[in-house]
Amino acid sequence: MNNKQSGEWFFWVKLSVIAIVCAIVVRGFLFSPIVVDGPSMQPTLYDNDRMIVNKFIYYLSKPNRFDVVVFHASEEKDFIKRVIGLPGEHVAVKDNELYINDEEINQDFLKTEDMKDMDHHNETEDFTLEELPGAYQEIPDGYVLVLGDNRTNSTDSRVFGLVSMNEIVGKTSLIYWPLNRVGLL
């Protein structure tokens, strides 16, 4: 091999290594794909929707009410749910209305035309924070309360309790597949 061929070969090896390292960093720390599994977020998200998770956003800020987040439900499984309650808040649902610290909060995402076709899937059984696992009076620091949009078919904080912010992988708001659903939430 002459010097020119050797230099060209080294250039391509170096470029490949840089590309692999960049891909690992981006996927591991910045963004990663996730596939929606099940109907718990319908009609916002559907089974097999493919999305991008922004993993670094919560290093810069805390979750906001109604963010759609991905979190570790177990060592093997991640869930996608909507943040409803934040630290320091008391959460209750009565007559299908959400109350945060006794103030009614509008949930526009549950009042879409798609929801009306779901035969009452957006109706939420009455509950208070005290009735959920943990029996808290208010959400402690470092935790959030999450619910699925398909309230009658969702395993969420009503079942497993509050979610530690340490378990949150990131925020998702971009559907990239299927093509007819591409867009931002």
Secondary structure by P-SEA (a helix, b strand, c coil): ccaaaaaaaaaaaaaaaaaaaaaaaaaacccbbbbbccccccccccccbbbbbbccccccccccccccccccccccbbbbbbbcccccbbbbbcccccccccbbbbccccccccccccccccccccccccccccccccccccbbbbbbccccccccccccccccccccccccccccccccccccc
